Amino acid sequence: MEILGGWLRQSLPVAAVIAVPAVLLWALLVVRRRDRGGTMRRAVREAGADVLLALSVAAILVATILPGREASGPATGRSLIPFEDLLRSLGPDMPAYALDLAIGNLLANLLLFVPFGLALGLRFPTVARVRLVLVCLALSLLVEGIQLLWSVGRSADVTDLLMNTVGGFLGLLAAQAIVGAVRRRRSAHAR
């Protein structure tokens, strides 16, 4: 719990610095869309989704492309075997914390792409889900390709590709549920 508190204290100044430009961008996009003749509701929704999309892509790039702590040379490795770290962590010669690290890495990769999938689903609610999943896959593939080809001190891993895509898919499902609930509510109020 102490680690979480420390992380929150460190993150608040960064969040404040990001929030101001994000709100200004959102307001600018709302005004611009309203000037083009769209409804206020649609302008607010699309601008919010656009800002969330931009913030999620920025977070993904910062978390995956900026040099890692161990970035003193080429990438730390690559793995083409799905869930290799998890399987290796189950070995008898591994320390007890290895499994925790492997599961934490899986969850981090999954959660990193949830906001991206959510933003895609909210911004493009009428686009086929399979196309939006392919966008999530493409962004993850780009990130893993950069990690593989450039010396950013990170490893390219097929497991990360899979978990990122699943995270994006979960975000899309959440967006679909939100859009569906809003549509049902509007439909009920229209009666």
C-alpha positions in Angstrom: 0.0 0.0 0.0 2.9 2.3 0.7 4.2 1.8 -2.8 0.9 2.8 -4.3 0.8 5.9 -2.1 4.3 6.9 -3.2 3.4 6.3 -6.8 0.2 8.5 -6.5 2.2 11.3 -4.9 4.7 11.2 -7.7 2.0 11.0 -10.4 -0.1 13.9 -9.3 2.2 16.7 -10.6 2.5 14.9 -13.9 -1.3 14.4 -14.1 -1.8 18.1 -13.4 0.6 19.1 -16.2 -1.1 16.8 -18.6 -4.7 17.7 -17.5 -4.5 21.4 -18.4 -3.5 20.9 -22.1 -5.9 17.9 -22.4 -8.8 20.0 -21.2 -7.8 22.9 -23.5 -7.5 20.5 -26.4 -10.9 19.0 -25.6 -12.5 22.5 -25.4 -10.9 23.5 -28.7 -12.2 20.4 -30.4 -15.7 20.9 -29.1 -15.8 24.4 -30.3 -14.4 23.4 -33.7 -16.9 20.6 -34.1 -19.8 22.8 -33.1 -18.7 25.4 -35.7 -19.0 22.7 -38.3 -22.6 22.3 -37.5 -22.6 19.1 -35.4 -24.7 18.7 -32.3 -23.2 19.6 -28.9 -23.6 16.1 -27.6 -21.7 14.6 -30.5 -19.1 17.3 -30.4 -18.5 16.7 -26.7 -18.4 12.9 -27.1 -16.0 12.9 -30.1 -13.7 15.5 -28.6 -13.5 13.5 -25.4 -12.8 10.3 -27.3 -10.1 12.1 -29.4 -8.3 13.4 -26.3 -8.5 10.0 -24.6 -7.1 8.5 -27.8 -4.2 10.9 -28.0 -3.4 10.5 -24.3 -3.6 6.7 -24.5 -1.2 6.6 -27.5 1.2 9.0 -25.7 1.1 6.8 -22.6 1.8 3.7 -24.6 4.7 5.3 -26.4 6.2 6.7 -23.2 5.8 3.4 -21.4 7.2 1.3 -24.2 9.5 3.4 -26.4 11.4 5.6 -24.0 14.6 3.9 -22.9 14.2 1.5 -20.0 16.3 1.6 -16.9 18.7 -0.9 -18.4 19.1 1.0 -21.7 22.8 1.1 -22.1 22.9 -0.8 -25.4 20.8 -2.9 -27.6 17.4 -4.4 -26.7 17.5 -6.7 -23.7 16.1 -9.6 -25.7 13.3 -11.0 -27.7 11.0 -13.9 -27.5 8.9 -15.5 -30.2 7.5 -18.1 -27.8 4.2 -17.0 -26.2 4.2 -16.8 -22.4 7.9 -17.9 -22.3 8.6 -15.7 -19.2 5.6 -17.1 -17.4 6.6 -20.7 -18.1 10.2 -20.0 -17.2 9.1 -18.5 -13.9 7.4 -21.7 -12.9 10.7 -23.6 -13.0 12.0 -25.1 -9.8 15.3 -23.1 -9.9 13.5 -19.7 -10.1 13.1 -17.4 -7.1 9.6 -17.1 -5.6 9.2 -13.5 -6.9 9.7 -14.6 -10.5 6.1 -15.7 -10.9 4.9 -12.4 -9.5 7.1 -10.5 -11.9 5.9 -12.5 -14.9 2.2 -12.1 -13.9 2.8 -8.4 -13.3 4.3 -8.0 -16.7 1.3 -9.7 -18.3 -1.1 -7.5 -16.5 0.8 -4.3 -17.3 0.8 -5.1 -21.0 -2.9 -5.9 -20.8 -3.9 -2.8 -18.9 -1.7 -0.5 -21.0 -3.9 -1.0 -24.1 -7.3 -0.9 -22.3 -7.6 2.9 -22.5 -6.6 2.8 -26.2 -9.3 0.2 -27.0 -11.8 2.2 -25.0 -11.0 5.4 -26.8 -11.2 3.7 -30.2 -14.6 2.2 -29.4 -16.0 5.5 -28.1 -14.6 7.5 -31.0 -15.6 5.0 -33.7 -18.7 3.2 -32.4 -20.0 2.2 -35.8 -16.8 0.7 -37.1 -16.6 -3.1 -37.0 -15.0 -4.4 -33.9 -12.6 -6.6 -35.8 -11.2 -3.6 -37.6 -10.6 -1.8 -34.3 -8.9 -4.9 -32.9 -6.6 -4.8 -35.9 -5.7 -1.2 -35.1 -4.8 -2.3 -31.6 -2.7 -5.2 -33.0 -1.0 -2.8 -35.5 -0.1 -0.3 -32.7 1.3 -3.1 -30.6 3.2 -4.5 -33.5 4.7 -1.1 -34.2 5.8 -0.8 -30.5 7.3 -4.3 -30.5 9.0 -3.7 -33.8 10.6 -0.5 -32.5 11.8 -2.3 -29.4 13.3 -5.0 -31.6 15.0 -2.8 -34.1 16.1 0.2 -32.0 18.3 0.3 -28.9 15.7 1.4 -26.4 16.8 -1.1 -23.7 13.5 -3.1 -23.9 12.8 -6.5 -25.2 10.4 -7.4 -28.1 8.1 -10.2 -27.1 5.2 -12.0 -28.8 3.5 -12.3 -25.4 3.4 -8.5 -25.1 1.9 -8.3 -28.6 -0.8 -10.8 -27.5 -1.5 -9.1 -24.2 -1.6 -5.6 -25.7 -4.1 -6.8 -28.3 -6.3 -8.5 -25.7 -6.2 -5.3 -23.6 -7.3 -3.2 -26.6 -10.1 -5.7 -27.2 -11.3 -5.5 -23.5 -11.3 -1.7 -23.9 -13.4 -2.1 -27.1 -15.9 -4.3 -25.2 -16.1 -1.7 -22.4 -16.8 1.1 -25.0 -19.4 -1.1 -26.7 -21.1 -1.6 -23.3 -21.0 2.2 -22.6 -22.3 3.1 -26.1 -25.1 0.5 -25.8 -26.1 1.7 -22.3 -26.3 5.3 -23.5 -28.3 4.3 -26.5 -30.8 2.3 -24.4 -31.1 5.2 -22.0 -31.8 7.7 -24.8 -34.3 5.3 -26.3 -36.1 5.0 -22.9 -36.2 8.7 -22.5 -37.6 9.2 -26.0 -40.7 7.1 -25.3 
